[in-house]
Amino acid sequence: MHDLIIKGARIVDGTGSPAYTADLGVADGRIAEIGQLTQPARRTVDADGLVLAPGIVDVHTHYDAQLTWDPTASPSTALGVTTVVMGNCGFSIAPCPPERRDLVARNLSEVEGMSLASLRSGIDWQFERFGEYLDLVQSKAPHVNVAAFVGHSTVRSAVMGEAASERRASLNELEAMRRLVADSLAAGAVGFASSHSENHNGYGGVPMPSRMADEAEIRTLVGVLGEAGRGIYQMTAGPNTSVAFLESLGRDNRRPVIFSSVFQNDTFPDRGPGQLRDCAAAGTRGVEVYGQTSCQPLTMEFTLANAYPLSSLDVWDDLRGADTATLMRSFASADFRQRFRATLGTPKKGKLFYGNWARVQVGAAGTPARARLEGRSIADIAAEQGADPVDAFFDLAVAEELATLFSAQLINADEAQLEPMLKHANGVIALSDAGAHLSFLCDAGYGLHLLGRWVRDRGAFTLEEAVRQLTSKPADIYRIPGRGRIAVGGHADLMLFDPARIAPSPRPRRVPDLPGGDSRMVRDPIGMHGTWVNGVAVHDGRDYTRPAAGPGQVLRSFNA
């Protein structure tokens, strides 16, 4: 007897092949049979023409901390995700000796926009080595399959402590890092991840440790992958990181290289397409280089009391850690505003905000008297006032004592320019950042956005191709075996949805469910009817099913 039969589904198998209608039977966590099934099952779901597809393989998440207290991996499992890759950008939480735990948590709180109190009270630190961390995650019975990078910043912190954000490593320190990476890879890491992004700052505004690494350090640590003959290198690029450099790492070590982030950017319109062209050229020379793209605008909500999208601007350097009174004095100052204008007037690659005030809206006023401004752009408000947008922006924030909630579409807003980037063979649609930036955004529903906006509304992708982009393509690039396809004998990682309705909720909502009661932003599914991981339902389209034991597996074996 099958454990589950889903009857009358429109099956989209993840390979790009045409959809077909059939029943699907599941036994012992795997797809046992596809066809016209008449036998009984312990549970039967009538799909009635709904689409049954492989679960989404989300290759850019930051669930490293959350999974130690929340095995549901919410909200991703609600949004059709069945496999996550975490530790991206080099921000794993292992390996970590006890004396470095608070340092790692402090840096994580800043770079990933998370409550430090929640991290301090929530992370279960029953590990030191990377393999022990994977054991811990598996012991939590996760509701999602998990692959994890070992992180450069974490390895650096483990070896160098506070000095990791201050200087280059000595030869002895570099050798200690190399040993930690090798140990982590042997224990089951999917690869090694790093960052040189100027947006990545740690606690108190210090650079995240990997930003202090020179080329020799990067080559040495990526070389561990070459020596092992396995593993992916993931790099969040800085403004001066070239595809040619990444190609050289891939060529020298015979390993795939994946970098973040390839965005549509009005200020630098040729940068993203040019990066993907360079990736394709590397492919002609036998080197795999891919750029991670996003199918939705990067939208962040923030107040000027904690303005993450602006924090990488040079003019913000003196404000790190400042109290509210100091911030308000600065924002009211004509000198600060002039320096802010000058910064926007000389845009730099890799920054999040370039001064497009038409895409900065008042999400929620801080006082009832200004509620009429909600939903209006700063450009519109400034025009009404006959004011400069910079003045209108700071005047409003100061008048409301920094309580005004702003919503900014930072990049990726021009869909016509974005479309060819999403379709590029060397692009990987990802960048949910699920588990991070909890105070500012929730992009965990990117897969549902692709299926709704880009398939149904725009007709830019066939349903079959969009599903492939979310499932078998990332699984293959990341060398994850047995995931991302519907086939007899394969793992029963599945999502069931209505293609006429599928979408993430238009705006995130705040839920106070972090350790200690702090809140985070989540999105809800629209048009989802179920998510199954290894044959077990983890979400029914309305709520988490909370099985007695989470069915997810920590993945430790990958294709070469």
Secondary structure, DSSP 8 states (H G I E B T S, - for coil): -EEEEEEEEEE--SSS---EEEEEEEETTEEEEEE---S-EEEEEE-TT-EEEE-EEE-SB--TTGGGT-TT-TTGGGGTEEEEEE-GGG----S--GGGHHHHHHHHHHHTT--HHHHHHH-----SSHHHHHHHHHHT--SSEEEEEEEHHHHHHHHHGGGGGTS---HHHHHHHHHHHHHHHHHT-SEEEEE--TT-B-GGG-B-GGGG--HHHHHHHHHHHHHHT--EEEEE--TT--HHHHHHHHHHHT--EEEEEE---SSSTTHHHHHHHHHHHHHHTT--EEEEE-SS-EEEEE-TTS-GGGTTSGGGGGGTT--HHHHHHHHH-HHHHHHHHHHHHS--TT-S----GGGEEEEE-SSGGGGGGTT-BHHHHHHHHT--HHHHHHHHHHHTTT--EEEEEEE---HHHHHHHHH-TTEEE----BTS-TTT---TTHHHHIIIIIIIIT--S-HHHHHHHHTHHHHHHTT-TT-S---TTSB--EEEE-TTT-EE-SS-EEE--SGGG--EEE--EESEEEEEETTEEEE-SSSB---SS----B------
